[in-house]
Amino acid sequence: QQPGGAFLVATSPGRDVIQQVQRPGVAGRVGLVFGSPPTKDVSSPLQPSPLAFFMAIAGAAAALSRARVTRQAWAKGAPQSTSGIRYRTPLGNHLRNASIATFEECTERRRYEPLVFKFGRRYARAKGGHIQMAARRSRCSGHHSTGLGLSFTRHARRYRVIDFGRTKRGIFGTIETIEYDPFRNARICLVKYEDGEKRYILHGLGYFVGQQVISDEQAPVFVGNAMPLSAVTIGTQVHNIEMQPGKGGALQRAAGAAATVLSKDYETVTVKLQSTEVRLLKKDCWCTIGRVGRTEANMIDKGKAGKRYQLGWRPRVHGKAKNACDHPHGGGEGHSPIGHNYPMNPFGQCIFKRTRNPKKKSSKMILIRTKRKSEL
């Protein structure tokens, strides 16, 4: 700062000198002058000129263009195709089309420890503990040995206790955090109630930190509130629906899932599920208003087989590639046919057979069954 005027000189290696000069007595008028470093006294203010102003604009535009090219060259992954998904940088063919979540909706990285515990999984094993064929073929822990006799636990997970039943009735709660849950593809929210208790609930579309939620029969039909199906207006989307009153939410809990209330009767409510199935539910079953968040979860591509192996799924082998003693499709010379009128599973049963027991009591509650992909 010089007496009678302001003078600023900005220099950088390999670039011209930008001089900002403020005329004395005139506030708000700044001149930009390009040139080489001054070699004499520059205490006297310089007069701005149209040519210098034009050159300053051209230089700023060129700098922005160079910065844009640099960002594109060093960006981590391709541009986002949708909110919440980012494509990984293809450092190899295994990451050519791989995409991962951006976790932009999560607000906290640390979990609430009182509601977290280590969940011992049997991985499709029977209660007796012996290994069955289904467990040996398809599931694993994902915690593989390092070859040195040590357990490789980098992908270990801890289970979060979630209040699927929304049993905290008549008390308002405030959403404090939105967190990641390794056991589901949706996010979870930590809710603090007025009495000081904290519980986890499923994160729905439109939830935000600081939102007030309540579970009550007279609760307003607003996103995040829980109520019986009898209190929900027709045409409303709901999730986390109970199959039996008091048993906790069992339907429409995955990311992006929601059911639509079609009609109400004296004892039952007609609901259309995400799988196109239309069924009756008791009016005393509780549900949560809205759709489960993170609707883009089905668009994520793991990119490589190793990622699925880390999640606990073993590699699959086609039946035609096995021996005849291992699979009904196995055996033969070269690429021989399966040798049956219809495809079979490893146990010799038709894979197109419906597995639901037609004599089940709840079958009468299903009005329209789920349509196959060929019927959609």
C-alpha positions as CSV (number, residue, x, y, z in Angstrom):
1,Q,0.0,0.0,0.0
2,Q,1.6,3.2,-1.2
3,P,0.5,6.7,-0.1
4,G,-1.8,8.2,-2.7
5,G,-2.7,4.9,-4.3
6,A,-2.7,1.1,-4.1
7,F,-0.2,-1.0,-6.1
8,L,0.0,-4.9,-6.2
9,V,2.5,-6.9,-8.2
10,A,1.9,-10.7,-8.6
11,T,4.7,-12.8,-10.1
12,S,5.1,-16.5,-10.9
13,P,7.8,-18.5,-12.7
14,G,7.4,-18.5,-16.5
15,R,4.5,-16.1,-16.6
16,D,4.0,-12.4,-17.1
17,V,3.6,-9.9,-14.3
18,I,0.1,-8.8,-13.4
19,Q,-0.1,-5.3,-12.0
20,Q,-3.2,-4.1,-10.3
21,V,-3.3,-0.3,-9.8
22,Q,-6.0,1.7,-8.1
23,R,-6.3,5.3,-9.2
24,P,-6.1,7.7,-6.3
25,G,-9.4,9.4,-5.5
26,V,-11.5,6.9,-7.6
27,A,-12.9,4.0,-5.7
28,G,-13.7,0.7,-7.4
29,R,-11.8,1.2,-10.6
30,V,-8.9,-1.2,-11.0
31,G,-6.6,-1.5,-14.0
32,L,-4.7,-4.7,-15.0
33,V,-1.5,-4.3,-16.8
34,F,0.7,-7.1,-18.3
35,G,4.4,-6.6,-18.6
36,S,7.8,-7.6,-17.4
37,P,8.9,-7.0,-13.8
38,P,9.5,-3.3,-13.2
39,T,13.1,-2.2,-13.1
40,K,12.5,1.3,-11.8
41,D,10.4,3.1,-9.2
42,V,6.8,2.3,-9.8
43,S,5.3,4.3,-6.9
44,S,3.4,6.5,-9.3
45,P,0.0,5.0,-10.3
46,L,-0.5,3.8,-13.9
47,Q,-3.4,4.7,-16.1
48,P,-5.6,1.8,-17.3
49,S,-6.1,1.3,-21.0
50,P,-8.7,-0.6,-23.1
51,L,-5.9,-2.8,-24.6
52,A,-4.7,-3.8,-21.2
53,F,-8.2,-4.7,-20.1
54,F,-8.8,-6.8,-23.2
55,M,-5.5,-8.6,-22.7
56,A,-6.4,-9.4,-19.1
57,I,-9.7,-11.0,-20.1
58,A,-7.9,-13.0,-22.8
59,G,-5.3,-14.2,-20.3
60,A,-7.9,-15.2,-17.7
61,A,-9.9,-17.2,-20.3
62,A,-6.7,-19.0,-21.4
63,A,-5.9,-19.9,-17.8
64,L,-9.4,-21.3,-17.2
65,S,-9.1,-23.4,-20.4
66,R,-5.7,-24.8,-19.3
67,A,-7.1,-25.6,-15.8
68,R,-10.1,-27.4,-17.3
69,V,-7.9,-29.5,-19.5
70,T,-5.7,-30.3,-16.4
71,R,-8.7,-31.3,-14.3
72,Q,-9.9,-33.6,-17.1
73,A,-6.5,-35.3,-17.5
74,W,-6.1,-35.9,-13.7
75,A,-9.7,-36.5,-12.7
76,K,-10.4,-39.6,-10.6
77,G,-12.8,-41.6,-12.8
78,A,-15.1,-40.7,-15.6
79,P,-17.9,-38.1,-15.1
80,Q,-20.8,-39.2,-13.1
81,S,-23.6,-40.8,-15.1
82,T,-26.0,-40.2,-12.2
83,S,-26.0,-38.9,-8.7
84,G,-24.3,-41.2,-6.2
85,I,-22.3,-43.3,-8.7
86,R,-18.7,-42.7,-9.9
87,Y,-16.8,-44.7,-12.5
88,R,-13.3,-45.8,-11.5
89,T,-10.2,-44.9,-13.3
90,P,-9.4,-47.8,-15.7
91,L,-5.9,-48.6,-14.5
92,G,-6.5,-52.1,-15.9
93,N,-9.1,-54.1,-17.8
94,H,-10.6,-55.2,-14.5
95,L,-11.6,-51.6,-13.8
96,R,-12.7,-50.7,-17.3
97,N,-16.4,-50.4,-16.5
98,A,-16.3,-50.6,-12.7
99,S,-18.4,-48.1,-10.8
100,I,-18.6,-47.4,-7.1
101,A,-20.8,-45.3,-4.8
102,T,-19.8,-41.7,-4.0
103,F,-21.2,-41.9,-0.4
104,E,-22.3,-38.3,-0.8
105,E,-25.4,-38.9,1.3
106,C,-23.5,-40.2,4.3
107,T,-22.8,-37.6,7.0
108,E,-20.8,-39.6,9.5
109,R,-18.0,-42.2,9.2
110,R,-18.0,-43.5,12.8
111,R,-20.6,-45.9,13.8
112,Y,-22.7,-45.7,17.1
113,E,-21.0,-48.5,19.1
114,P,-23.8,-49.3,21.5
115,L,-25.9,-50.6,18.6
116,V,-23.1,-52.5,16.8
117,F,-21.9,-56.1,17.5
118,K,-19.9,-58.8,15.7
119,F,-22.3,-61.0,13.8
120,G,-21.2,-64.7,13.6
121,R,-22.4,-66.1,10.2
122,R,-22.7,-69.7,9.3
123,Y,-22.8,-69.0,5.5
124,A,-25.7,-71.3,4.5
125,R,-24.7,-74.0,6.9
126,A,-27.3,-76.0,8.9
127,K,-27.8,-75.5,12.6
128,G,-25.7,-78.6,13.3
129,G,-22.7,-76.9,11.8
130,H,-21.9,-79.5,9.1
131,I,-21.1,-78.2,5.6
132,Q,-23.8,-78.7,3.0
133,M,-23.5,-78.6,-0.8
134,A,-25.1,-75.2,-1.1
135,A,-22.6,-73.7,1.4
136,R,-19.6,-75.4,-0.3
137,R,-20.6,-74.2,-3.8
138,S,-21.8,-70.6,-3.3
139,R,-21.0,-68.9,0.0
140,C,-17.8,-68.1,1.9
141,S,-16.8,-65.6,4.6
142,G,-14.7,-63.3,2.4
143,H,-12.0,-63.3,5.1
144,H,-9.3,-65.4,3.3
145,S,-6.0,-66.6,4.7
146,T,-2.8,-64.7,3.8
147,G,-0.9,-68.0,3.3
148,L,1.1,-67.4,6.5
149,G,-1.5,-68.9,8.8
150,L,-3.0,-65.5,9.6
151,S,-6.6,-64.5,9.0
152,F,-7.2,-61.9,6.4
153,T,-9.9,-59.7,8.0
154,R,-9.7,-56.5,6.0
155,H,-13.3,-57.0,4.8
156,A,-14.7,-57.9,8.3
157,R,-18.1,-56.4,9.0
158,R,-20.1,-55.5,12.1
159,Y,-23.9,-55.7,12.3
160,R,-26.0,-52.6,13.1
161,V,-29.1,-53.3,15.1
162,I,-32.0,-51.6,13.2
163,D,-35.5,-50.9,14.5
164,F,-37.5,-52.4,11.7
165,G,-40.7,-52.4,13.9
166,R,-40.5,-48.7,14.8
167,T,-41.7,-49.7,18.3
168,K,-40.9,-46.3,19.8
169,R,-44.5,-45.1,19.6
170,G,-45.8,-41.6,20.2
171,I,-42.3,-39.9,20.7
172,F,-40.7,-37.6,18.2
173,G,-37.2,-38.4,17.1
174,T,-34.5,-36.3,15.3
175,I,-32.3,-37.7,12.6
176,E,-28.7,-37.1,13.7
177,T,-26.6,-38.9,11.1
178,I,-26.9,-40.8,7.8
179,E,-24.4,-43.7,7.9
180,Y,-23.2,-46.7,5.8
181,D,-24.3,-50.2,6.6
182,P,-22.2,-53.1,5.2
183,F,-25.1,-55.6,5.5
184,R,-27.5,-53.9,3.1
185,N,-27.4,-51.8,-0.1
186,A,-29.4,-48.9,1.5
187,R,-28.2,-46.4,4.1
188,I,-29.3,-46.1,7.7
189,C,-30.1,-43.2,9.9
190,L,-29.4,-42.7,13.6
191,V,-32.4,-41.2,15.3
192,K,-32.3,-39.6,18.8
193,Y,-35.7,-39.6,20.5
194,E,-36.9,-37.0,23.1
195,D,-36.2,-39.4,26.0
196,G,-32.5,-39.6,25.0
197,E,-32.6,-43.1,23.4
198,K,-30.9,-43.6,20.0
199,R,-32.0,-46.2,17.4
200,Y,-31.1,-47.0,13.8
201,I,-33.8,-46.9,11.1
202,L,-33.7,-47.3,7.3
203,H,-32.8,-44.3,5.3
204,G,-35.6,-43.2,3.0
205,L,-35.7,-41.0,-0.1
206,G,-35.8,-37.4,1.1
207,Y,-34.5,-37.8,4.6
208,F,-32.2,-35.1,5.9
209,V,-30.2,-34.4,9.1
210,G,-32.4,-32.6,11.6
211,Q,-35.7,-34.1,10.3
212,Q,-38.4,-34.9,12.9
213,V,-40.0,-38.4,12.6
214,I,-42.6,-40.1,14.7
215,S,-44.3,-43.5,14.9
216,D,-47.9,-43.2,15.9
217,E,-51.4,-44.2,14.7
218,Q,-52.3,-40.6,14.4
219,A,-49.1,-39.5,12.7
220,P,-49.3,-37.3,9.6
221,V,-48.7,-39.0,6.3
222,F,-45.2,-37.6,5.8
223,V,-42.0,-39.1,4.6
224,G,-40.3,-40.9,7.5
225,N,-43.3,-41.4,9.7
226,A,-44.6,-44.9,10.6
227,M,-48.2,-45.9,11.0
228,P,-50.6,-48.8,10.4
229,L,-51.7,-49.6,6.8
230,S,-55.2,-48.6,7.8
231,A,-54.1,-45.0,8.3
232,V,-52.3,-44.7,5.0
233,T,-54.2,-42.9,2.2
234,I,-54.7,-44.8,-1.1
235,G,-52.0,-44.3,-3.7
236,T,-49.2,-43.6,-1.1
237,Q,-45.8,-45.3,-1.4
238,V,-44.7,-47.2,1.7
239,H,-41.7,-49.4,2.7
240,N,-40.6,-51.5,5.6
241,I,-44.0,-53.3,5.8
242,E,-44.8,-55.9,8.3
243,M,-46.1,-59.3,7.1
244,Q,-47.6,-60.1,10.6
245,P,-48.6,-57.4,13.1
246,G,-45.9,-56.9,15.7
247,K,-43.2,-59.0,13.9
248,G,-41.3,-56.0,12.4
249,G,-40.9,-54.8,8.9
250,A,-40.1,-57.6,6.4
251,L,-41.2,-56.3,2.9
252,Q,-39.7,-53.5,0.8
253,R,-36.4,-53.0,2.7
254,A,-33.9,-53.0,-0.2
255,A,-32.5,-49.8,-1.8
256,G,-35.1,-48.0,-3.9
257,A,-37.9,-50.4,-2.9
258,A,-41.5,-49.2,-2.3
259,A,-45.0,-50.6,-2.4
260,T,-48.2,-48.8,-3.4
261,V,-51.4,-48.9,-1.4
262,L,-54.2,-49.8,-3.8
263,S,-57.3,-50.2,-1.7
264,K,-58.5,-50.8,1.9
265,D,-61.2,-53.1,3.3
266,Y,-62.6,-53.8,6.7
267,E,-59.8,-56.3,7.7
268,T,-57.2,-56.1,4.9
269,V,-55.3,-53.7,2.7
270,T,-54.4,-54.4,-0.9
271,V,-50.7,-53.5,-1.7
272,K,-48.7,-53.8,-4.9
273,L,-45.1,-54.7,-4.3
274,Q,-42.0,-53.8,-6.2
275,S,-42.0,-57.2,-7.8
276,T,-45.4,-56.5,-9.4
277,E,-47.0,-58.9,-6.9
278,V,-50.4,-57.7,-5.6
279,R,-51.4,-59.2,-2.2
280,L,-53.5,-58.6,0.9
281,L,-52.1,-57.5,4.2
282,K,-53.7,-57.1,7.6
283,K,-54.7,-53.6,8.3
284,D,-52.9,-53.7,11.7
285,C,-49.5,-54.2,9.9
286,W,-47.2,-51.1,10.3
287,C,-45.3,-49.5,7.6
288,T,-43.1,-46.4,6.9
289,I,-44.1,-43.6,4.5
290,G,-41.9,-43.1,1.4
291,R,-39.4,-45.0,-0.7
292,V,-36.1,-46.5,0.5
293,G,-33.2,-44.3,-0.4
294,R,-30.3,-44.8,-2.8
295,T,-32.4,-45.8,-5.9
296,E,-29.2,-46.0,-8.0
297,A,-27.8,-49.0,-6.2
298,N,-28.7,-51.5,-9.0
299,M,-26.6,-49.5,-11.4
300,I,-23.3,-50.2,-9.7
301,D,-21.0,-52.6,-11.6
302,K,-18.4,-54.4,-9.5
303,G,-16.0,-54.7,-12.4
304,K,-14.2,-57.8,-11.4
305,A,-14.9,-61.2,-9.9
306,G,-12.6,-60.6,-7.0
307,K,-14.9,-57.9,-5.6
308,R,-17.8,-60.4,-5.4
309,Y,-15.5,-62.9,-3.8
310,Q,-14.7,-60.4,-1.1
311,L,-18.4,-60.0,-0.4
312,G,-18.7,-63.7,0.4
313,W,-19.8,-65.3,-2.9
314,R,-17.7,-68.1,-4.4
315,P,-17.1,-68.4,-8.1
316,R,-19.8,-70.3,-10.1
317,V,-19.1,-73.1,-12.5
318,H,-21.5,-74.1,-15.3
319,G,-22.9,-77.5,-15.0
320,K,-21.8,-78.4,-18.6
321,A,-18.2,-77.9,-17.5
322,K,-18.4,-80.5,-14.7
323,N,-18.3,-84.3,-14.6
324,A,-21.5,-86.4,-14.9
325,C,-21.1,-87.4,-11.2
326,D,-21.2,-83.7,-10.1
327,H,-24.0,-82.2,-12.1
328,P,-26.9,-83.5,-14.3
329,H,-25.5,-81.3,-17.2
330,G,-22.0,-82.7,-16.9
331,G,-20.1,-85.3,-18.9
332,G,-19.8,-85.8,-22.6
333,E,-17.2,-85.0,-25.2
334,G,-16.5,-81.3,-25.9
335,H,-19.4,-79.0,-26.0
336,S,-22.1,-81.6,-25.8
337,P,-25.7,-80.7,-24.9
338,I,-27.1,-81.2,-21.4
339,G,-29.0,-84.3,-22.4
340,H,-32.3,-83.4,-20.8
341,N,-35.6,-81.9,-21.9
342,Y,-35.2,-79.0,-19.5
343,P,-32.4,-77.5,-17.5
344,M,-31.9,-78.9,-14.0
345,N,-30.3,-77.8,-10.8
346,P,-27.5,-79.9,-9.1
347,F,-30.2,-81.9,-7.4
348,G,-31.9,-83.0,-10.6
349,Q,-34.9,-80.7,-10.2
350,C,-36.3,-78.4,-13.0
351,I,-35.1,-74.9,-12.5
352,F,-38.4,-73.4,-13.9
353,K,-40.4,-75.1,-11.1
354,R,-42.1,-72.7,-8.7
355,T,-40.8,-73.3,-5.2
356,R,-43.7,-71.9,-3.2
357,N,-45.9,-74.4,-1.5
358,P,-49.4,-74.1,-3.0
359,K,-51.0,-75.4,0.2
360,K,-49.5,-72.6,2.3
361,K,-52.2,-70.7,4.3
362,S,-50.9,-67.3,3.2
363,S,-51.3,-68.3,-0.5
364,K,-54.9,-67.1,-0.5
365,M,-53.6,-63.6,0.4
366,I,-51.8,-63.3,-3.0
367,L,-54.1,-61.9,-5.7
368,I,-51.6,-61.5,-8.6
369,R,-48.3,-63.4,-8.5
370,T,-45.0,-62.0,-9.5
371,K,-44.5,-61.8,-13.3
372,R,-41.4,-63.3,-14.9
373,K,-39.2,-61.1,-17.0
374,S,-40.6,-62.6,-20.2
375,E,-44.1,-61.6,-19.1
376,L,-43.3,-58.0,-18.3
